[in-house]
Amino acid sequence: MKHIKIIIEKHPDGYVAYPLGIKGAVVGQGDTFEEALADVKSAIRCYVEVFGKEMLEDDSPVIDAFLTETEVAV
């Protein structure tokens, strides 16, 4: 069992979830928070089956994640 931090974003058309600290593109989606979380967990399991669990081993694991907002001139 490995603990993985997951970011879940709410969009107008549903939810998108992705893990932090995993090399490669692993994404889940769903109409609800729970569906997106279940989908990304399934995607992580598939990723491990294809690439091996050593892909989850990271020399510099994500200790914490922060959400902030800033202004950018465009």
Secondary structure, DSSP 8 states (H G I E B T S, - for coil): -----EEEEEETTEEEEEESS-SS---EEESSHHHHHHHHHHHHHHHHHHH-GGGG--SS--------------
